[in-house]
Amino acid sequence: MPAHAKKLLLANVWGVQCRQEVTITDFAGTVVRGDLLLQEECSECLGDVARVIEMK
């Protein structure tokens, strides 16, 4: 994956507690039903966030 695409995906996560677009940090990825699920913490409040990336 190109570096610019990776940066966009990681910086475009909705922070439920922050109620704004945030960056996911210290994430771990798993494949769920063929899609990539990134989970870990918000760069702003350190709350839990997740991002699903469709791999179709």
Residue, then its C-alpha position, 0 to 999 in steps of 0.5 A: m500500500p502506498a505511504h500516502a494511502k496508509k496515512l489517509l486511512l489511519a488519519n480518517v477515524w471517527g473518535v466517538q468520545c472526541r466527536q471528530e476525525v482523529t488518528i488511530t495510534d498503536f493499532a493492531g489489525t485482524v481480518v474479519r470476513g475478508d476485511l481488515l479491522l484496525q483497533e486501538e486508541c485515539s490520538e486525542c483522548l486515548g479512547d478506543v477506536a476502530r476502522v474497517i478497511e474493505m478488501k474487495 
